[in-house]
Amino acid sequence: MKRSFVLAAVLAVSAVVASQTAPSGGPLQLKASVAFPGVKGAFDHFAADVKGNRLFLAAEENKSVEIFDLKTGKHLHSVPGFDAPHAIVYVPENNTLLVTDSGPEDGPEGYIRVVSLDSNKIRDSIKVLAAADSAGYDADTHLMYADTGGLEAKMNYTVIAVIDVRQAKKVNEIKIDSGRVEAIQFEHSGSRMFANFRTKAEVGVFEKKDYKLLTTWPVPGAAENVPMALDEGNHRLFVVTRKPGKFFAFDTETGKVVATLPAVSRADDMAYDAQRKQIYVSGGDGFVGVYAQKDPDHYEQVGHVPSGPGAKISVFVPELNRLYVAATAEGANPAKILIYDIK
């Protein structure tokens, strides 16, 4: 009896280990799939605190921010009290999170919620326009740029609220002639800011110092440009659209498209891996697309890796050589954090 029990236990452990380390194909190796029951609905964006070993996830429809152990994926805490959280910026100087929150449905206001990670509670709220959603963070200036207003707030323009993250204070606003803005990226050697004008199928190019719109670049033959990533060293900007799912590489010196490839569907997050010269795109169709940069003008899709239901949210953590993907609960199957090692 004991021998049978031990054998069964060994087989069970072996099955778990195998499920966590089985090859997923291409350059991504699934290291762990960690379930966290009780959290329902769609997710929005991640943020990571590498030194503090924490991973943060906006559980949009659960109205919470979930906190995990970055190395193991173990669920640590849940922060309630949101209406609809979306983008997250971690502020190490005061151990806080700044989280965009759309506000109540059909309400007049949205918020940037300030979360104390000492208490894991919302400690303050910065009022902005309704439908606060995506955001970008410029580490050089400690400024967060949050997309607010737009079509979801029944407005035909968007206002980017500029937030000083250390003071948790709104310091400026940028009015944008687009019903939705997504995925803001920043040059560090240069002085420009890029943003997807989602409802116009354009990329907006701004001067960071005075927020002047310098030019727009059309995204040809596609619509709903959502995620974006920047390879500043090679002067390349990457954009993925949803209608259809398509990958674009722009030359940031000319604004011209130098390459296009098919992409995963319903993409929401994308990252450029400068060390391996790869791009990772997570799609709501349950796959992660991986692209190899052969040179600045030539790209090849080298991976179409299964993820999970609604798994459009991801974050690349270069310090750990890992990609984290959030898969939503489906039926009796709970939500999961998928942790991929990158070859």
N, C-alpha and C positions, 0 to 999 in steps of 0.2 A: 504493500500500500504506500509506504513512504517512498519507495523507489519510483513508483508510478507518479506520485505527486511531484517529486523532484524533477523527473523527466518532463512532465507537463509544464512545470514552472520554467525550466530551461528553454523549452520550445516557445513558450509565450514571450519570454524576454527576447529570444532570438528574432521572433516575428516583429516585435516592436522596433528593435535595432535595425532590422532589414528595411522596415517601412520608412525609417528615418534616413537611411543612407543609400537607398536604392538609386541607381543612376536615373536622372530625369532627362538625359540627352543634352548634347551640345555643351555649351560652356557653363551651364548652371547645374549644380549638384544639390538635390534636396537633402538638407541636413536634418531638419526637424519639421514636424507638423504638429503644432500645439493648439489643442482645443481650449476655448474658454466659453463654456455654456452660459446661457442667461442673457447674452448680449445679442439683440435682434436687429435686423434691418441693415441698411446700407451704411458703409463707412465713407469718410472723406480722406483727409490727409494724415500722414505720419510726421513726427519729428524725433530726433535722437539726441540723447545726452551721453556721449561716449565715455567721458570721464566718470560720470555718475552711474554708468551701466543701466540706463533707463531708455525705454522706447515708449513713445506717446502716440495714441491713435484717436482721431476724432470719430466717435460713433454717432454719426449724424442723426439717424432715426431713433437711436436709443437715448438721445439727448444727454450724452456724457462724453468725457474723455477717459480713455482706458490707459493704464500704465502697466508696462511689462518689464521684466528683466531682459536687458538687451542681449545677453549672451545665451540664455536658455529659452527665452520666450515665455517664461512663467508669468502668469497674471498676478500683479501686485496690488493695485488699487483701482478704484473707479471714482471719478470726480463727477457728481451730478450737478443739476441746476442750469443746464443750457437749454435753449430753445432748439437750435440746430447748429452744432459746431462744425467747422469746416477746416480752415488752415491753422497751423500751429507754429509758433516761433518760441524756441527755448532761449531764455535769457540767463546765462550762468552767473552774471554779476550779482543778481539778487534772487536766484533760485526760483524763478517764476516762469510761467507760460503765458504768452499772449495768444488768444484764440479768437478767430473771427466767428461771430454768431449771427445768423440771419435775423434773429428776433422772432417774436410771435408771428404766426401766419397771418398775412394781411395787416400786420401792425405797422405803425408809422416809423419805427426805429429799429436799427440793428445795433450790435455792440462788438467791441473788442473786450473780451472777458480776460481779466487778470487773475491767474490761478497761482496761489502760493503753494509751492511744493514742500514747504515745511509742514503745512496742515492738510494739503491735498484738498483745498476748498477754494471756491471763487472768492477773492477778497475785494475786487473792485470791478467796475464796468465803465468803459469809455463809450459814450453815445456816438453813433455814426448813422448814416442812412440805412434804411431797411435793406435786407437781402445781402448783408456782408458775407462774402464767400471766399474767393481765392485770395492769395497774398504772396508777396515776395519779400525777401529779407536781404538788405544790403549790409553785410557785416562790417564793411569799411566805415560806414557812417552810423551804424546802429539804428537804422531806420527800417521800419516795416511798412510795406505798401499794400493796403487792403482794398480790394474791389468791393464797392458798395453801390446801392441803387440799381439802375438798369431795368431791364424788362420785367424781372421778377418783383421789382418794387413799383411796377406800372409807370416807369420812367423811360424815355427814349434816349437817355444818356447815362453814363456811368461816372461816378466820382471815386477816384482813388484817394483814400484817407491815408495820410502820411503820419506814422506814429513813432515817436521817440521811445524805444523799448525800455531804456533804462529809467526814464522818468514816467513811463506809462501815460503819455500825454500826446494828444493830436497836435501836430505842429504845422500842418499844411493840407491842402486839398488840390487835386488835379482833375479837372473836368474833361471827360473823354467822350467824343462823338461816336459811341458804340453802345449797343444795348447790353453787351457783356464783355468783360475783360478777364483774361485768364493768364496764369503762368508767367509771372514777371521775372525777368533775369537781368543781371547787372554785369557790366564790364568792371574789372578791377584794375587793369593796366590802363584802360581807356575811361571815357567819361559818359558812356551811353547806357541807357536802360531800354530793354525790349519787352513788349507785351503783346499777347495775342488779342486782337480785336475779333472775338469769336463770331459775332453776328455779321461782320463785314468781310470775313475771310481775308483779313489783312494782318500784317505784323506792324505795330507801331514802334517807331524808334525815337527815343527822347534824349535830351541832354539832362543828365542827372542834376546839374548844379541849379538850373532854373526851371526844370520840368518842361521846357519848350519841346513841342512835337517837331522833330526835324524832318521826318518823312514817313511814308508808309510803303510797305512792300506787299503786293498782292500774292495770295496763295493760289496758284493757278489750278483750275479744274477741280476744286474741292471746296468743302465748307466745314464749319464747326471745328476750327483749329483750337485744340484744347491744351495738351501738354507741350512743353518746350524745354530744351536744354542747350547749353552754350559750351562750345569748345573755343575759348578765347585765343589760345595759342595759335590755332590754325585758322582763325577768323571764320568759324563756321557756327551757324545757328541751326538747331534741329527742331522741327515742328511736326506734329502728327495730327491729322484730321480724322473726323468721324464719318463724314459723308463725302466719299467713301473712306474706309480706313487706309490712310496713305502716309508714308514717311517722306519728309522733305528735308534736304540740306541746303541752306542758304549761305552764300558768300557774304559776310557782313561788311566787306569793303565795297561791294557793288550792289548788294540787295538782290542779286540774281540767284535763281535756283540752279544748283549744280548737279543734283541727283534726286531721284524719286524711286521709291520702292513700295510694294504693298505693306500694310501694317495690320496689327490686331484690331479688332472692333471695340468701340467704346473705350478707347484709351483715355486715361486720366492722369497718369504719372509717367515721367521719363527721366532718365539720368545718363550723363556721359561719364564713362570710366576712362580717365586720361591715361592711367597706367597701362591698361590693356587695349586702349583705343577701341572700346566697344560702347554701344548704346543699348539701354534696357528700357523696354516699353511694356507697361502692364495694361491688359485689356479686360473689359467686363465680359468678354466672350470666354474667359477661362484660360487664357494663354498669356505668356510673356514672350514678346518678340525680342530677339537679340541680333544686333547688327554690328558687323566688323567694319571698321574704318581702314580701308586698304591704303588710301592716301586722302588728302582733303576733298578730292572730287569723286572718289569711287568708294562704294559701300556694298556690302553683301549681307543678306540675312543668313545668319549661321545658327539660329536657334528659334524654335517655335515650341516653347516649353509649357506643358500643362500646369495650371495653377489650381483654380477652384471657382465656384460660383460667384459671380459678381466681383471677381478679384482684380478690379481696376486700380486699386490703390497700392503703391509701393514706395519704398525708400531705399536708396543705395547708401551703404555706410562703408566708405573706402578704407577707414582705419581697420575694419574687421574683414574686409574683402567679402562682404555679404550683401545680399539683396533680401529685403523683407517684403512680403506680400500679404495683404489681408483678404481672406475669403469669407463671404457672408454665410450666415446660417441658412440651411436649406432643408425643409422638412424636419426629420428627426436628427439631422446632422448639425452639430453646433458650429459657430464661427471658429475660424482658425487663423493663427499666425503661421505662415509658411516661411521658413528660413532656408535660403539657398546660399551655399558656398560657391564662389566664383572661381573657375579654373583659370 
